[in-house]
Amino acid sequence: MFDLLVKDAFVVSLGKKLNVGVKDGKIAYLGEEEKPAKEVLRAEGKLLFPSFANMHTHLPMTLLRGLGADLPLMDWLQKVIWKLEGEFVSPEFVRDGTIIALAEGIRSGTTLFMDMYFFEEVVGEVAKEVGVRVGLGFGILDFPTKVAKTPEEYIKRAKEFVKAFKGEELVFPVLCPHAPYTCGPSTLRKVYEIAREEDVYIHTHLAETQEEVERIKETYGNTPVMHLERLGILDQRWLCAHVVWTTEEEREILKEREVKVLHCPESNLKLASGIAPIWDYVKRGIHVCLGTDGPASNDNLNMHEEMSLMAKLQKGASLDAKAMNAQTALMIATENGFRAVGIKGGKIEEGYDADFILVNADAPHWQPLYEPISQWVYSANAEDIDTVVCKGKILMEKRELKTIDQERVKFLAQKWREKILGFMTGRGAGGGASASGAEGRGFKSPRPDV
């Protein structure tokens, strides 16, 4: 008997209506015969696709969404984000922000997240409660934060973190040196040593902006990718976000070292970081995945939107309508993410993990329906997602979240909005806004009526 039977789903990759049997979290049956199961999900002809893998994000930053808009990366970080994080980041902040983020991510069809933030053990707790997969990225920097004060303390805590989360079913530990401009060579080498000893992945920001490239050149005499290459630490463990600015030589090194590129087109556009040459990477055989970046720089976690933009952007940037076809875009947004971290998922095939979505194609913007894959990529939107399943567990059905209270999501968001606006505008516990208080903290109110 199966744990779950999805009845009468149109399995797009196979081009026909089938029943899908799930056993022990894996797809165990694809066929026309109806089989007995403990739970039956009636798809009623809805399209069945693999779920998304959001391979680069900072989940708790939902609580900072919309702040510091229209600033370039370093201004956004230094003038807004790092100030607010210094004031507010705590286990409570991380827990509440993660709940909001996972609600948003599930509603847009994502079951695997690669996160990078502080207090990631709290992110892990939330992920297990909700029932989604998360690569828990232990953030490492060379300057003090609420997590650690020195590089040595970060490394010590990172080792403990990895040992605490290895072997979990839904979550797994990842080392996250923030970037080559916030982690020196000694820190990067130590991170790499731990990654090799413990057999874990390394998730970092790399070559995101021209400013970063120039800074690394001035400091180390090399471009960012070459800097890591000369340190002798680049290999298949590295998951590198952005990778917008690279030379011909660097691209060949990324391929040879089997580095994974985590593409974040919307964030790169919004922060004016540039357009990564993803189609060139794909043609070279570089493993490309897709991510949204954090919900404070994107400003959402909508992987469908990210997938559609990626494909169109590469066509426009390369002046080639054949660049980044719909099938390739879908694979990058799904299977490539799972494969990048050694999970047999992101594909509708027997033996693969049961991570998939059901999509309602009845709306006018789907009609007439000729090519489900291309119309999923170019015509549809995340609101068309009806059901989300992660490792055989139903997380959303008929647009209703099964493991998160949506009213609580609204409550948490409002609670933190009041706290953060109070800090930004200098309001006391019961007082009104203080212009001098806001100026003293270097903030302006995000709304004219506050």
C-alpha positions in Angstrom: 0.0 0.0 0.0 1.2 3.5 -0.9 1.4 6.3 1.6 -0.1 8.7 -0.9 -1.7 8.3 -4.3 -2.1 11.3 -6.6 -5.0 10.3 -8.8 -5.5 11.5 -12.4 -2.6 14.0 -12.6 -1.3 15.1 -16.0 2.4 14.3 -15.7 3.9 16.8 -18.0 7.3 15.2 -18.4 5.5 12.0 -19.7 2.8 13.8 -21.6 -0.2 11.8 -20.2 -2.6 11.5 -17.3 -1.4 9.0 -14.7 -1.7 8.0 -11.1 1.4 8.7 -8.9 2.1 6.5 -6.0 4.3 7.7 -3.1 6.0 5.4 -0.6 8.5 6.4 2.1 8.9 9.8 0.6 9.7 8.6 -2.9 7.8 8.3 -6.2 7.2 4.5 -6.3 4.6 4.2 -9.1 3.6 6.0 -12.3 0.8 4.3 -14.1 -2.8 4.2 -15.2 -4.0 1.6 -12.7 -5.4 2.9 -9.4 -3.5 1.5 -6.4 -4.5 1.4 -2.7 -3.1 4.1 -0.6 -3.4 5.5 3.0 -4.2 9.0 1.5 -5.6 9.9 -1.9 -5.1 13.3 -3.5 -7.5 13.9 -6.4 -5.6 15.9 -9.1 -8.5 16.0 -11.5 -6.3 16.5 -14.5 -4.1 19.2 -13.0 -0.6 19.5 -14.4 2.1 17.8 -12.3 5.6 19.4 -12.3 8.6 19.0 -10.0 8.7 21.5 -7.2 11.2 24.4 -7.2 14.6 24.5 -5.4 15.4 28.0 -4.2 19.2 27.7 -4.0 20.2 31.1 -2.6 18.2 33.0 0.0 18.2 34.6 3.5 14.9 33.5 4.8 14.5 35.5 8.0 15.0 38.7 6.0 11.3 38.7 5.2 11.1 41.0 8.2 13.2 43.6 6.4 11.4 43.4 3.1 11.0 46.7 1.2 13.5 48.6 3.3 16.4 50.4 1.6 14.8 50.1 -1.8 16.5 51.7 -4.9 20.0 51.5 -3.4 23.1 49.7 -4.8 24.3 46.6 -3.0 26.9 48.1 -0.6 24.8 51.2 0.3 21.8 48.9 0.9 23.9 46.7 3.2 25.9 49.3 5.0 23.3 52.0 5.4 20.2 50.0 6.0 20.5 46.2 6.4 23.5 45.9 8.7 22.2 48.6 11.0 18.8 46.9 11.4 20.3 43.5 11.8 22.6 44.8 14.5 19.6 46.0 16.4 17.1 43.2 15.8 18.6 39.9 14.8 17.9 37.3 17.5 16.5 33.8 17.7 13.0 35.2 17.9 13.6 37.5 14.8 15.0 34.5 12.9 12.1 32.2 13.9 9.3 34.6 13.0 11.0 35.7 9.7 11.5 32.1 8.7 7.8 31.2 9.3 6.8 34.0 7.0 9.3 33.0 4.4 8.3 29.4 4.3 4.7 30.3 4.0 5.5 32.4 1.0 7.9 29.9 -0.5 5.5 27.0 -0.2 2.7 29.0 -1.8 5.0 29.6 -4.8 5.9 25.9 -5.1 9.3 25.6 -3.4 10.2 22.6 -1.3 14.0 23.0 -1.1 15.7 26.2 0.2 19.4 27.0 0.5 19.6 29.5 3.3 22.4 31.7 4.7 21.9 33.7 7.9 22.4 33.8 11.7 20.9 31.5 14.3 20.4 28.8 11.6 19.6 26.2 14.2 16.3 28.1 14.7 15.7 28.0 10.9 16.2 24.2 11.1 13.7 23.9 13.9 11.0 25.8 11.9 11.8 23.8 8.7 11.3 20.5 10.5 8.0 21.7 12.0 6.7 22.9 8.7 8.0 19.9 6.7 10.3 21.5 4.1 13.9 20.9 3.1 16.5 23.5 4.1 20.3 23.7 3.7 21.1 25.5 6.9 23.9 27.9 6.1 26.0 28.8 9.1 27.1 32.4 8.3 30.8 33.2 8.8 32.5 36.6 8.7 35.7 38.3 9.9 33.9 40.9 11.9 31.7 40.6 15.1 28.0 39.9 15.0 25.5 38.5 17.6 26.6 35.0 16.6 30.4 35.4 17.2 33.0 38.0 17.9 36.2 36.7 16.2 37.0 34.5 13.2 38.2 31.8 15.6 34.8 31.8 17.4 32.9 31.5 14.1 35.0 28.5 13.1 34.6 26.8 16.5 30.8 27.3 16.4 30.7 26.2 12.7 32.3 22.9 13.6 29.7 22.4 16.4 26.9 23.4 14.1 27.8 20.9 11.4 28.1 18.0 13.9 24.7 18.9 15.4 22.8 18.8 12.1 24.5 16.1 10.1 22.2 13.1 9.5 18.9 15.0 9.8 16.1 14.0 7.3 14.9 17.3 6.0 17.7 19.8 7.0 21.4 19.6 6.5 24.3 21.8 7.5 26.2 24.1 5.1 29.2 26.3 5.7 28.6 29.9 4.6 31.6 32.2 4.5 29.8 35.4 3.5 32.0 36.6 0.6 35.7 37.0 -0.2 35.4 40.7 0.8 34.2 39.8 4.3 36.3 36.7 4.9 40.0 36.7 4.6 42.2 33.9 3.1 42.8 32.3 6.5 39.1 32.1 7.3 38.3 30.7 3.8 41.0 28.1 4.1 39.7 27.0 7.6 36.2 26.8 6.2 37.4 24.6 3.4 39.2 22.3 5.8 36.1 21.8 7.8 34.0 21.2 4.6 36.5 18.4 3.6 36.6 16.9 7.0 32.9 16.8 7.5 31.9 16.3 3.8 29.6 19.4 3.6 28.9 22.1 1.1 30.2 25.7 1.1 27.7 28.4 0.1 29.0 31.9 -0.5 28.5 35.2 -2.5 31.0 35.5 -5.4 31.7 38.1 -8.1 28.3 39.8 -7.5 29.3 43.4 -8.5 32.0 45.3 -10.4 32.8 47.0 -7.1 33.5 43.7 -5.5 35.8 42.6 -8.4 37.8 45.9 -8.1 38.0 45.6 -4.3 39.3 42.0 -4.5 41.8 43.0 -7.2 43.1 45.8 -5.0 43.4 43.7 -1.9 44.6 40.4 -3.3 45.8 41.1 -6.9 43.2 38.7 -8.4 39.6 38.7 -9.5 37.2 36.9 -7.0 37.2 33.5 -8.8 40.9 33.6 -9.3 41.4 34.6 -5.7 39.7 31.3 -4.5 41.5 29.3 -7.2 44.9 30.6 -6.1 44.0 29.7 -2.5 43.6 26.1 -3.7 40.2 25.7 -2.3 37.8 25.7 -5.3 36.1 22.4 -6.0 32.7 20.7 -6.4 31.7 21.6 -2.8 31.3 25.3 -3.6 27.8 26.8 -4.2 28.5 30.3 -5.4 25.7 32.9 -5.6 25.5 35.5 -8.3 28.7 35.1 -10.2 27.8 38.0 -12.5 31.3 39.3 -13.4 33.7 36.7 -14.7 36.5 36.5 -17.3 36.9 33.8 -19.9 39.6 32.1 -17.8 37.4 32.1 -14.7 34.5 30.5 -16.5 36.7 27.6 -17.6 37.9 27.2 -14.0 34.3 27.2 -12.7 33.6 24.3 -15.2 36.8 22.4 -14.4 36.3 22.6 -10.6 32.6 21.7 -10.9 31.6 24.8 -9.0 27.8 25.3 -8.9 26.5 28.8 -9.9 23.4 30.0 -8.0 21.8 32.6 -10.3 19.6 35.3 -8.8 18.4 37.5 -11.7 15.8 39.7 -9.9 18.1 40.7 -7.1 20.9 41.4 -9.5 18.6 43.7 -11.5 17.1 45.5 -8.5 20.5 46.2 -6.9 21.9 47.1 -10.3 24.6 44.4 -10.0 24.3 43.4 -13.6 23.1 40.5 -15.7 25.0 37.2 -15.2 26.0 35.4 -18.5 24.0 32.4 -17.6 23.4 31.1 -21.1 27.2 31.1 -21.7 27.7 29.2 -18.5 25.1 26.6 -19.5 26.6 26.1 -22.9 30.0 25.6 -21.3 28.6 22.9 -19.1 28.7 24.8 -15.8 26.1 23.6 -13.3 23.6 26.5 -12.9 20.9 26.6 -10.3 18.3 29.3 -9.5 17.6 31.3 -6.4 15.7 34.4 -5.4 18.3 35.9 -3.0 16.8 37.3 0.2 13.3 38.7 0.4 14.8 42.1 1.3 16.7 42.4 -1.9 14.4 40.7 -4.4 11.7 41.5 -2.8 9.9 38.1 -2.8 10.6 34.4 -2.8 8.6 33.7 -6.0 10.6 31.0 -7.9 8.2 30.9 -10.8 8.7 34.6 -11.4 12.5 34.1 -11.1 12.4 31.2 -13.7 10.4 33.1 -16.2 12.6 36.2 -15.9 15.8 34.2 -16.2 14.8 32.7 -19.5 13.6 36.0 -21.0 16.6 37.9 -19.7 19.1 35.5 -21.3 17.3 35.8 -24.6 17.5 39.5 -24.5 21.0 39.8 -23.2 22.4 37.4 -25.9 20.1 38.6 -28.7 19.2 35.0 -29.3 15.6 33.9 -29.1 16.8 30.3 -28.9 18.8 30.9 -25.8 17.6 29.4 -22.5 14.6 27.5 -23.8 11.7 26.7 -21.5 12.8 23.1 -20.8 16.3 24.3 -19.8 14.8 27.0 -17.6 12.6 24.5 -15.8 15.4 22.1 -15.2 17.6 24.8 -13.7 14.8 25.9 -11.4 14.1 22.3 -10.3 16.3 19.3 -10.9 19.6 21.2 -11.0 19.0 22.6 -7.5 18.4 19.2 -6.0 21.3 17.6 -7.8 23.6 20.4 -6.7 23.3 19.1 -3.1 23.1 15.4 -3.8 19.4 15.0 -3.5 17.7 12.7 -6.0 14.7 15.0 -6.6 13.4 17.6 -8.9 12.3 15.1 -11.5 9.1 13.1 -11.9 10.4 9.6 -12.2 10.2 6.4 -10.1 12.9 6.3 -7.4 13.1 10.1 -7.1 12.0 11.9 -4.0 8.3 12.9 -4.1 8.8 16.7 -4.3 6.2 18.0 -6.8 3.4 20.5 -7.4 0.0 20.4 -9.0 -0.8 23.3 -11.2 -4.3 24.5 -12.2 -4.3 25.3 -16.0 -8.0 26.3 -16.2 -7.4 30.1 -16.0 -7.8 32.2 -19.2 -4.0 33.0 -19.3 -3.4 29.3 -20.0 -5.9 29.1 -22.8 -5.6 27.6 -25.3 -3.2 25.0 -23.9 -0.7 23.7 -26.5 2.7 23.3 -24.8 2.5 22.8 -21.0 6.2 23.4 -20.3 6.6 26.6 -22.3 3.3 27.9 -21.0 4.2 27.1 -17.4 7.5 29.1 -17.9 6.1 32.0 -20.0 2.3 32.3 -19.5 1.6 31.2 -15.9 2.2 32.5 -12.5 2.7 31.1 -9.0 -1.0 31.6 -8.1 -1.8 28.8 -10.4 -0.1 26.3 -8.0 -2.8 24.4 -6.3 -0.9 21.7 -4.3 2.6 21.3 -3.0 4.1 18.0 -1.8 7.6 17.7 -0.1 9.0 14.2 0.3 5.5 12.8 0.1 4.0 15.2 2.7 1.2 17.6 1.5 2.2 21.1 2.5 -0.5 22.9 0.6 -3.8 21.7 -1.0 -6.2 23.9 -2.9 -4.1 26.9 -2.0 -4.5 26.2 1.7 -1.3 25.8 3.8 -1.4 22.6 5.8 1.5 23.1 8.2 1.5 26.9 8.7 -1.2 29.1 10.2 -1.7 32.0 7.7 -3.3 34.2 10.3 -0.2 33.8 12.5 2.0 34.9 9.6 0.1 38.2 9.4 0.3 38.6 13.1 4.1 38.1 13.2 4.6 40.5 10.3 2.6 43.2 11.9 4.4 42.7 15.3 7.8 43.2 13.7 6.7 46.1 11.5 5.8 48.0 14.6 9.1 47.2 16.3 11.2 48.1 13.3 9.4 51.3 12.3 9.6 52.4 16.0 13.3 52.0 15.8 13.7 53.7 12.5 11.6 56.7 13.4 12.8 57.0 17.0 9.4 56.3 18.6 9.5 55.3 22.2 7.3 52.7 23.9 4.3 55.1 23.9 5.5 58.2 22.1 5.2 59.6 18.6 7.8 59.7 15.9 10.9 61.7 16.6 12.6 63.3 13.6 15.8 63.8 15.5 15.7 60.1 16.6 15.3 59.0 13.0 18.1 61.2 11.8 20.3 60.1 14.6 20.0 56.5 13.4 20.5 57.4 9.8 17.0 56.4 8.6 14.1 58.0 6.8 10.6 56.8 7.3 9.5 54.5 4.4 6.1 56.1 4.4 5.2 59.8 4.3 2.4 59.3 6.9 4.7 57.7 9.6 
